Structure formats: C-alpha cells, structure tokens
C-alpha cells in the first residue's frame, strides 16, 4: 500500500469514455487508478505535474526526485491474449 495520497480529478469525458467501452469492464480500474498512480510515485519517487489530454490512458508529466523530467502512463488492463483497446 502506498504512503502517498493522490487526488487525480479525472475529466468527466475520460471517465465516460472508459466506462462506455463495450469490450471490457474497466470501472474497477478507474476506482483503483489513484492507488496505482500513488504506488508508482512511491516506487520511483515521482512528483506529478499536469495530466496530458486523456484518451484511453492516464498520462501525466512528472519529475524524479533528482529533477529529471519524465512521463507516467497508466493504461487499462488488457486481456490475457494481449488484445488491447
């Protein structure tokens, strides 16, 4: 469990797009996304910046503890056969 608390403030259009897919039930992924992002921040000592325009993935500018710019991307899970969105 992460020691960081993250409030992502996901845009409604992003949430609706993820929830509207007929190929998967990704509502649990959306519910878990703040914890997923917080775990990544803990693991890699990231400071988050602004999120990019979101389509199917949560993508946010970030910076390492050493000040190196980077990007964090979290995508909904794919099925075991590797079939994506």
C-alpha positions as CSV (number, residue, x, y, z in Angstrom):
1,X,0.0,0.0,0.0
2,X,1.2,3.5,-0.9
3,X,2.1,6.1,1.6
4,X,1.2,8.8,-0.9
5,X,-2.4,10.0,-1.4
6,X,-3.3,11.1,-4.9
7,X,-6.4,13.0,-6.0
8,X,-6.4,12.7,-9.8
9,X,-9.5,14.8,-10.6
10,X,-10.2,12.8,-13.8
11,X,-12.0,14.7,-16.5
12,X,-15.6,13.5,-17.0
13,X,-15.1,12.8,-20.7
14,X,-12.2,10.5,-19.9
15,X,-14.2,8.6,-17.2
16,X,-17.2,8.3,-19.6
17,X,-15.0,7.0,-22.4
18,X,-13.5,4.3,-20.2
19,X,-16.9,3.3,-18.8
20,X,-18.6,3.3,-22.1
21,X,-16.4,0.6,-23.7
22,X,-18.4,-2.5,-24.5
23,X,-15.3,-4.7,-24.7
24,X,-14.3,-4.5,-21.0
25,X,-15.5,-3.5,-17.6
26,X,-12.9,-1.0,-16.5
27,X,-14.8,0.6,-13.7
28,X,-12.6,-1.1,-11.1
29,X,-9.5,0.2,-12.9
30,X,-10.8,3.7,-12.6
31,X,-11.6,3.2,-8.9
32,X,-8.0,1.8,-8.4
33,X,-6.2,4.4,-10.5
34,X,-5.4,6.8,-7.7
35,X,-3.7,3.9,-5.8
36,X,-1.9,2.7,-8.9
37,X,-0.5,6.2,-9.5
38,X,0.4,6.6,-5.8
39,X,2.3,3.3,-5.9
40,X,4.2,4.4,-8.9
41,X,5.1,7.7,-7.2
42,X,6.3,5.9,-4.1
43,X,8.3,3.3,-6.1
44,X,10.1,5.8,-8.4
45,X,10.0,8.9,-6.1
46,X,8.0,10.9,-8.6
47,X,6.4,14.3,-8.3
48,X,3.4,14.7,-10.6
49,X,2.7,17.7,-12.8
50,X,-0.2,18.3,-15.2
51,X,-2.0,15.5,-16.9
52,X,-2.0,15.4,-20.7
53,X,-5.2,15.3,-22.7
54,X,-6.5,11.9,-21.8
55,X,-7.9,9.4,-24.2
56,X,-7.6,5.8,-23.1
57,X,-4.6,6.1,-20.8
58,X,-3.8,8.3,-17.8
59,X,-0.7,10.2,-18.8
60,X,0.9,12.8,-16.6
61,X,4.1,14.9,-16.7
62,X,6.3,14.0,-13.7
63,X,9.7,14.6,-12.3
64,X,12.1,12.3,-10.5
65,X,13.5,13.1,-7.0
66,X,16.7,14.1,-8.8
67,X,14.8,16.6,-11.0
68,X,14.7,14.6,-14.2
69,X,11.6,15.2,-16.3
70,X,9.6,12.1,-17.2
71,X,6.1,10.9,-18.0
72,X,3.9,8.4,-16.1
73,X,1.5,6.4,-18.1
74,X,-1.2,4.1,-16.7
75,X,-3.3,2.1,-19.1
76,X,-6.4,-0.1,-18.5
77,X,-5.5,-3.8,-18.3
78,X,-5.7,-5.9,-21.5
79,X,-7.0,-9.4,-21.7
80,X,-4.5,-12.3,-21.3
81,X,-4.4,-12.7,-25.0
82,X,-2.9,-9.2,-25.3
83,X,-5.9,-7.7,-27.1
84,X,-6.0,-4.0,-26.2
85,X,-8.5,-1.3,-26.7
